[in-house]
Amino acid sequence: MKTALTIAGSDSSGGAGIQADLKSFAANGVFGMSVINSVTSQNTTGVFGVYDIPCDVVASQIDAVFKDIFPDAVKIGMVSSAEIINTIADRLKHYNAKNIVLDTIMVSTSGCKLLRDDAIDALTSVLFPIADIITPNLHEAQILCGFDIRSESDMVRAADVIYNKYNVTVLLKGGHLANTSNDLLYDGNETWFEAVRIDNPNTHGTGCTFSACLTAELAKGAPLKSAVKTAKDFITAAISHPLNIGHGHGPTNHWAYSRL
């Protein structure tokens, strides 16, 4: 069995973060492992607190995993501080980690800011260079490219700016556009992944779930475009068969794709 590691924050309500990643790994047939760098107090209505794990503990978790079960792929999710970002990069470079998927989480679905201002520079200067692919949504891409994204032509322009500025392959997710849910894979050339837009408010953890599925597919040896296609189908199924749980944005259904 192939293995995948998620380095991210814990979501106490189970819909996003470490919990969503491990569910996605399992649903896609890989053995999941985790390094928790932050503990969040959150549910479907919002994020109410973030407690960062000390950097030496984060490093120790990474060491424990790599010294025993070397991951076939690594996903990096929420990282709230520059200090933790530097710790993660140091350990991953030490072990020459492969198939690194960086989910550029900056703001939660409920609108809570999850990345400190001083950490954005560290994210782009320290983690981007070791990532094989980054997966920003439109709001995050706007921070990275510096202009508003309102159309698919804007997505192409933004992806080109990010790719050339940071020298990293970009999977730009279009779920926040008004009329489409198409995603753009950009590595100097553009490849589109289309899906019908689903009117469903239960989207807690969609970004985590999408990038975790992508990580699982890369761990299994799938080519990048094939891995993105599977991840797109997976998240589309997860949103199409929602779990109406909680009083806010409910979680996606991590088991829907395997049952189709």
C-alpha positions as a Markdown table, in Angstrom:
| # | Residue | x | y | z |
|---|---|---|---|---|
| 1 | Met | 0.0 | 0.0 | 0.0 |
| 2 | Lys | 1.2 | 3.5 | -0.9 |
| 3 | Thr | 1.6 | 6.1 | 1.8 |
| 4 | Ala | 0.8 | 9.8 | 2.1 |
| 5 | Leu | 1.6 | 12.3 | 4.8 |
| 6 | Thr | -0.5 | 15.4 | 5.6 |
| 7 | Ile | 1.1 | 18.3 | 7.5 |
| 8 | Ala | -1.7 | 20.6 | 8.5 |
| 9 | Gly | -4.0 | 21.9 | 11.3 |
| 10 | Ser | -6.5 | 19.9 | 13.2 |
| 11 | Asp | -10.2 | 20.7 | 12.6 |
| 12 | Ser | -12.2 | 19.8 | 15.8 |
| 13 | Ser | -15.4 | 19.4 | 13.8 |
| 14 | Gly | -13.8 | 16.9 | 11.4 |
| 15 | Gly | -14.7 | 18.5 | 8.1 |
| 16 | Ala | -11.4 | 20.1 | 7.1 |
| 17 | Gly | -7.7 | 20.0 | 7.9 |
| 18 | Ile | -6.0 | 16.8 | 9.1 |
| 19 | Gln | -9.3 | 15.0 | 9.6 |
| 20 | Ala | -10.5 | 15.7 | 6.0 |
| 21 | Asp | -7.1 | 14.7 | 4.6 |
| 22 | Leu | -7.0 | 11.4 | 6.4 |
| 23 | Lys | -10.6 | 10.6 | 5.3 |
| 24 | Ser | -9.6 | 11.4 | 1.7 |
| 25 | Phe | -6.5 | 9.3 | 1.8 |
| 26 | Ala | -8.4 | 6.3 | 3.1 |
| 27 | Ala | -11.2 | 6.8 | 0.5 |
| 28 | Asn | -8.5 | 6.8 | -2.2 |
| 29 | Gly | -6.7 | 3.7 | -1.0 |
| 30 | Val | -3.5 | 5.0 | 0.5 |
| 31 | Phe | -2.2 | 4.8 | 4.1 |
| 32 | Gly | -2.5 | 8.2 | 5.7 |
| 33 | Met | -0.1 | 9.7 | 8.3 |
| 34 | Ser | -0.3 | 13.1 | 9.9 |
| 35 | Val | 1.8 | 15.9 | 11.4 |
| 36 | Ile | -0.3 | 18.4 | 13.3 |
| 37 | Asn | 1.2 | 21.9 | 13.4 |
| 38 | Ser | -1.9 | 23.8 | 14.7 |
| 39 | Val | -4.9 | 22.9 | 16.7 |
| 40 | Thr | -8.0 | 24.9 | 15.8 |
| 41 | Ser | -11.3 | 25.3 | 17.6 |
| 42 | Gln | -13.8 | 25.3 | 14.8 |
| 43 | Asn | -17.1 | 24.0 | 13.4 |
| 44 | Thr | -19.3 | 24.5 | 10.4 |
| 45 | Thr | -20.0 | 28.1 | 11.4 |
| 46 | Gly | -16.5 | 29.4 | 11.9 |
| 47 | Val | -13.0 | 29.2 | 13.4 |
| 48 | Phe | -12.9 | 30.4 | 17.0 |
| 49 | Gly | -9.3 | 29.8 | 18.0 |
| 50 | Val | -5.9 | 28.6 | 16.6 |
| 51 | Tyr | -3.1 | 27.2 | 18.8 |
| 52 | Asp | 0.2 | 26.6 | 17.1 |
| 53 | Ile | 2.2 | 23.5 | 18.1 |
| 54 | Pro | 5.8 | 24.3 | 19.2 |
| 55 | Cys | 8.2 | 24.0 | 16.3 |
| 56 | Asp | 10.4 | 21.4 | 17.9 |
| 57 | Val | 7.3 | 19.2 | 18.3 |
| 58 | Val | 6.4 | 19.7 | 14.6 |
| 59 | Ala | 9.9 | 18.7 | 13.6 |
| 60 | Ser | 9.8 | 15.7 | 15.9 |
| 61 | Gln | 6.6 | 14.5 | 14.3 |
| 62 | Ile | 8.1 | 14.8 | 10.8 |
| 63 | Asp | 11.2 | 13.0 | 11.9 |
| 64 | Ala | 9.2 | 10.2 | 13.4 |
| 65 | Val | 7.3 | 9.6 | 10.2 |
| 66 | Phe | 10.2 | 9.8 | 7.7 |
| 67 | Lys | 12.5 | 7.6 | 9.8 |
| 68 | Asp | 10.0 | 4.8 | 9.8 |
| 69 | Ile | 7.5 | 5.1 | 6.9 |
| 70 | Phe | 8.8 | 7.3 | 4.1 |
| 71 | Pro | 5.8 | 8.9 | 2.5 |
| 72 | Asp | 5.2 | 8.5 | -1.2 |
| 73 | Ala | 3.6 | 11.9 | -1.3 |
| 74 | Val | 3.2 | 14.9 | 1.1 |
| 75 | Lys | 0.4 | 17.4 | 1.4 |
| 76 | Ile | 1.0 | 20.7 | 3.3 |
| 77 | Gly | -2.2 | 22.4 | 4.4 |
| 78 | Met | -2.7 | 25.2 | 6.9 |
| 79 | Val | 0.4 | 26.7 | 8.4 |
| 80 | Ser | -0.2 | 29.9 | 10.3 |
| 81 | Ser | 3.3 | 31.1 | 11.2 |
| 82 | Ala | 6.6 | 31.8 | 9.5 |
| 83 | Glu | 8.5 | 29.8 | 12.2 |
| 84 | Ile | 6.4 | 26.6 | 11.5 |
| 85 | Ile | 6.8 | 27.1 | 7.7 |
| 86 | Asn | 10.6 | 27.3 | 8.1 |
| 87 | Thr | 10.6 | 24.1 | 10.3 |
| 88 | Ile | 8.5 | 22.2 | 7.8 |
| 89 | Ala | 10.7 | 23.2 | 4.9 |
| 90 | Asp | 13.9 | 22.4 | 6.8 |
| 91 | Arg | 12.8 | 18.8 | 7.6 |
| 92 | Leu | 11.3 | 18.1 | 4.2 |
| 93 | Lys | 14.5 | 19.2 | 2.4 |
| 94 | His | 16.5 | 17.1 | 4.9 |
| 95 | Tyr | 14.6 | 14.0 | 3.9 |
| 96 | Asn | 14.4 | 14.9 | 0.2 |
| 97 | Ala | 10.6 | 14.5 | 0.3 |
| 98 | Lys | 8.8 | 13.8 | -3.0 |
| 99 | Asn | 5.5 | 14.6 | -4.6 |
| 100 | Ile | 4.8 | 17.7 | -2.4 |
| 101 | Val | 1.4 | 19.3 | -2.8 |
| 102 | Leu | 1.0 | 22.7 | -1.2 |
| 103 | Asp | -2.6 | 23.8 | -0.4 |
| 104 | Thr | -2.1 | 27.6 | 0.0 |
| 105 | Ile | -4.6 | 28.0 | 2.7 |
| 106 | Met | -5.0 | 31.6 | 3.8 |
| 107 | Val | -8.7 | 32.1 | 4.5 |
| 108 | Ser | -11.3 | 29.6 | 5.7 |
| 109 | Thr | -14.6 | 29.0 | 3.9 |
| 110 | Ser | -16.3 | 31.0 | 6.7 |
| 111 | Gly | -14.0 | 33.9 | 6.1 |
| 112 | Cys | -11.6 | 33.5 | 9.0 |
| 113 | Lys | -8.0 | 34.5 | 8.3 |
| 114 | Leu | -5.7 | 31.5 | 8.9 |
| 115 | Leu | -2.3 | 32.8 | 7.8 |
| 116 | Arg | -0.6 | 35.6 | 9.5 |
| 117 | Asp | 0.6 | 38.5 | 7.4 |
| 118 | Asp | 4.3 | 37.8 | 8.2 |
| 119 | Ala | 3.8 | 34.2 | 7.1 |
| 120 | Ile | 2.8 | 35.0 | 3.5 |
| 121 | Asp | 6.4 | 35.9 | 2.5 |
| 122 | Ala | 7.7 | 32.7 | 4.2 |
| 123 | Leu | 5.0 | 30.7 | 2.4 |
| 124 | Thr | 6.1 | 32.0 | -1.0 |
| 125 | Ser | 9.8 | 32.1 | -0.5 |
| 126 | Val | 10.3 | 28.9 | 1.6 |
| 127 | Leu | 7.6 | 26.5 | 0.7 |
| 128 | Phe | 6.8 | 27.3 | -2.9 |
| 129 | Pro | 10.4 | 26.3 | -4.0 |
| 130 | Ile | 10.0 | 22.8 | -2.6 |
| 131 | Ala | 6.5 | 22.2 | -3.8 |
| 132 | Asp | 5.7 | 20.2 | -6.9 |
| 133 | Ile | 2.3 | 21.9 | -7.2 |
| 134 | Ile | 0.3 | 24.6 | -5.4 |
| 135 | Thr | -3.5 | 24.6 | -5.3 |
| 136 | Pro | -4.9 | 28.1 | -4.6 |
| 137 | Asn | -8.5 | 29.1 | -4.8 |
| 138 | Leu | -9.4 | 32.4 | -6.4 |
| 139 | His | -9.2 | 34.4 | -3.2 |
| 140 | Glu | -5.7 | 33.1 | -2.5 |
| 141 | Ala | -4.6 | 33.5 | -6.1 |
| 142 | Gln | -5.7 | 37.2 | -6.0 |
| 143 | Ile | -3.3 | 37.7 | -3.1 |
| 144 | Leu | -0.5 | 36.0 | -5.1 |
| 145 | Cys | -1.0 | 37.7 | -8.4 |
| 146 | Gly | -2.2 | 41.1 | -7.2 |
| 147 | Phe | -5.4 | 41.6 | -9.2 |
| 148 | Asp | -9.0 | 40.5 | -9.1 |
| 149 | Ile | -10.1 | 37.3 | -10.8 |
| 150 | Arg | -13.6 | 37.4 | -12.2 |
| 151 | Ser | -13.4 | 35.2 | -15.3 |
| 152 | Glu | -11.7 | 32.2 | -16.9 |
| 153 | Ser | -9.5 | 34.6 | -18.9 |
| 154 | Asp | -8.5 | 36.2 | -15.6 |
| 155 | Met | -7.6 | 32.8 | -14.3 |
| 156 | Val | -5.3 | 32.1 | -17.2 |
| 157 | Arg | -3.6 | 35.5 | -16.7 |
| 158 | Ala | -3.3 | 35.0 | -12.9 |
| 159 | Ala | -1.9 | 31.4 | -13.3 |
| 160 | Asp | 0.7 | 32.7 | -15.7 |
| 161 | Val | 1.8 | 35.5 | -13.3 |
| 162 | Ile | 2.0 | 33.1 | -10.4 |
| 163 | Tyr | 3.8 | 30.4 | -12.4 |
| 164 | Asn | 6.4 | 32.8 | -13.7 |
| 165 | Lys | 6.9 | 34.7 | -10.5 |
| 166 | Tyr | 7.3 | 31.7 | -8.3 |
| 167 | Asn | 8.4 | 29.0 | -10.7 |
| 168 | Val | 5.8 | 26.4 | -9.5 |
| 169 | Thr | 3.1 | 24.5 | -11.2 |
| 170 | Val | -0.4 | 26.0 | -10.4 |
| 171 | Leu | -3.7 | 24.3 | -10.0 |
| 172 | Leu | -6.0 | 27.3 | -9.8 |
| 173 | Lys | -9.5 | 26.3 | -8.5 |
| 174 | Gly | -12.4 | 28.2 | -10.1 |
| 175 | Gly | -15.1 | 27.2 | -7.6 |
| 176 | His | -15.7 | 30.8 | -6.6 |
| 177 | Leu | -16.6 | 32.1 | -10.0 |
| 178 | Ala | -20.2 | 33.0 | -10.6 |
| 179 | Asn | -21.1 | 30.5 | -13.3 |
| 180 | Thr | -18.6 | 27.7 | -13.5 |
| 181 | Ser | -16.5 | 25.4 | -11.4 |
| 182 | Asn | -13.8 | 24.8 | -13.8 |
| 183 | Asp | -10.2 | 24.4 | -12.6 |
| 184 | Leu | -7.0 | 25.3 | -14.4 |
| 185 | Leu | -3.7 | 23.4 | -14.3 |
| 186 | Tyr | -0.9 | 25.6 | -15.5 |
| 187 | Asp | 2.7 | 24.7 | -16.0 |
| 188 | Gly | 3.4 | 27.1 | -18.9 |
| 189 | Asn | 0.6 | 25.4 | -20.8 |
| 190 | Glu | -3.0 | 25.4 | -19.7 |
| 191 | Thr | -5.2 | 22.3 | -19.1 |
| 192 | Trp | -8.8 | 22.8 | -18.0 |
| 193 | Phe | -10.8 | 20.4 | -15.8 |
| 194 | Glu | -14.5 | 21.1 | -16.2 |
| 195 | Ala | -17.4 | 20.3 | -13.8 |
| 196 | Val | -21.0 | 21.3 | -13.5 |
| 197 | Arg | -21.5 | 24.0 | -10.9 |
| 198 | Ile | -23.4 | 22.5 | -7.9 |
| 199 | Asp | -25.7 | 24.7 | -5.8 |
| 200 | Asn | -24.8 | 23.4 | -2.4 |
| 201 | Pro | -23.9 | 25.3 | 0.8 |
| 202 | Asn | -22.2 | 22.3 | 2.4 |
| 203 | Thr | -18.6 | 23.0 | 1.2 |
| 204 | His | -16.6 | 22.9 | 4.5 |
| 205 | Gly | -13.2 | 21.4 | 3.7 |
| 206 | Thr | -13.5 | 21.3 | -0.1 |
| 207 | Gly | -10.0 | 22.7 | -0.6 |
| 208 | Cys | -8.4 | 20.3 | 1.9 |
| 209 | Thr | -10.3 | 17.3 | 0.4 |
| 210 | Phe | -9.4 | 18.2 | -3.2 |
| 211 | Ser | -5.7 | 18.6 | -2.5 |
| 212 | Ala | -5.6 | 15.5 | -0.3 |
| 213 | Cys | -7.1 | 13.4 | -3.1 |
| 214 | Leu | -4.5 | 14.8 | -5.5 |
| 215 | Thr | -1.8 | 13.9 | -3.0 |
| 216 | Ala | -3.1 | 10.3 | -2.7 |
| 217 | Glu | -3.2 | 9.9 | -6.5 |
| 218 | Leu | 0.4 | 11.1 | -6.8 |
| 219 | Ala | 1.4 | 8.7 | -4.0 |
| 220 | Lys | 0.0 | 5.9 | -6.1 |
| 221 | Gly | 2.1 | 7.0 | -9.1 |
| 222 | Ala | -0.5 | 8.6 | -11.2 |
| 223 | Pro | 0.7 | 11.2 | -13.8 |
| 224 | Leu | -0.1 | 14.8 | -12.7 |
| 225 | Lys | -3.0 | 15.4 | -15.1 |
| 226 | Ser | -4.5 | 12.1 | -14.3 |
| 227 | Ala | -4.2 | 12.8 | -10.6 |
| 228 | Val | -5.9 | 16.2 | -11.0 |
| 229 | Lys | -8.7 | 14.6 | -13.0 |
| 230 | Thr | -9.4 | 12.0 | -10.3 |
| 231 | Ala | -9.2 | 14.7 | -7.6 |
| 232 | Lys | -11.7 | 16.8 | -9.6 |
| 233 | Asp | -14.1 | 13.9 | -10.0 |
| 234 | Phe | -13.7 | 13.1 | -6.3 |
| 235 | Ile | -14.5 | 16.6 | -5.0 |
| 236 | Thr | -17.4 | 16.9 | -7.5 |
| 237 | Ala | -18.9 | 13.7 | -6.1 |
| 238 | Ala | -18.3 | 14.8 | -2.5 |
| 239 | Ile | -20.1 | 18.1 | -3.1 |
| 240 | Ser | -22.9 | 16.5 | -5.1 |
| 241 | His | -23.7 | 14.2 | -2.2 |
| 242 | Pro | -23.5 | 16.5 | 0.8 |
| 243 | Leu | -23.7 | 15.8 | 4.5 |
| 244 | Asn | -26.2 | 18.2 | 6.0 |
| 245 | Ile | -24.4 | 18.3 | 9.3 |
| 246 | Gly | -24.1 | 21.3 | 11.6 |
| 247 | His | -25.6 | 24.8 | 11.5 |
| 248 | Gly | -23.3 | 26.4 | 9.0 |
| 249 | His | -21.4 | 25.2 | 5.9 |
| 250 | Gly | -21.6 | 21.4 | 6.3 |
| 251 | Pro | -18.8 | 19.0 | 5.3 |
| 252 | Thr | -18.4 | 17.3 | 2.0 |
| 253 | Asn | -19.0 | 13.6 | 1.6 |
| 254 | His | -15.7 | 11.8 | 1.5 |
| 255 | Trp | -17.3 | 8.5 | 0.7 |
| 256 | Ala | -19.5 | 9.5 | -2.2 |
| 257 | Tyr | -16.9 | 8.9 | -5.0 |
| 258 | Ser | -16.2 | 5.3 | -4.1 |
| 259 | Arg | -19.9 | 4.5 | -4.1 |
| 260 | Leu | -20.8 | 6.0 | -7.5 |
